[in-house]
Amino acid sequence: MEMPEKTDAFRANVRHYMELQDISQRQLADLAGLSPEWLCKMLRGHSNPTLPVCERIAKALKVSLEALVSIPATA
């Protein structure tokens, strides 16, 4: 599995959990201790998160890190 595929899955999963929980980018940034500008860049693919940042985002969304990095199975 290539790293870009994992990173794309991470971004898509973060957006998915944000939508499920009705959390805005600014709210997630505040909860994870990140700047809203950086979070926006990361979600658009202009910045890559480090492992500690991924863990902070998972904690803020109250999901496991595994849930954020897993690539959904296709039918």
N, C-alpha and C positions, 0 to 999 in steps of 0.2 A: 504494500500500500504506500502510495507516494504522500509526502508531507503536504503538498498543496490540497490534495483531496481531504485530508484530515482537517486542515485549516478552514476550508470551505464548509465542511460539515459542522465545525465548531461555530462558525458565524451563523449558519442557518439554524442550528439548534439554540443558540443564544436568542436569536430573533423569535423562534418558536415559543420558548419559555417566557420571554418578555410579553408576547401576545397573550399566551394562556393566563398569565398573572396580571395582565393589564398594567405593566410597568413601562414607563417611558425611558428613553435613553438617559435623560437627566437623572431620573430616580435610580436607575441601575448604577450609573456613575457614582452617585452619592453613596449608595449602599455598599459599593465595592471599593470606595476610596480612590476613584479614578477621575480624571478630568473628563467632562462631557465631550470636549473636543477630541481627545484621544479615542474615546469609546466610539465616537462617530467615525473617525478615520479607520479604526479597526473593523467595524461592521461593514464599511465600504471596501475593505480589502487593501487599504493604503498603509496599514500598519499591522504587524504580527504580534500577538500576545506572547509573553513569556509564560512558563509553567506556573510561577507564583501568581501571575495576573489571572490566568485561567482558573486557578483555585479560588481566588477572591470572587470572581464572577460567579462560579458555581455556588459558593457559599451565599452570595447575595441573592441568587435565584432559588436557593434552598433545594438544589438538585446535586447529584453526584457529578464529579468531574467526568466520569465515564459516560454519563448521559449526554454531556455536552460534546464529547469527542467521538461518540459512536456515529457510524455512517449508517443511515437507515437502509434496511434491506429493500430491494426492489422486487416487485412481483413479476 
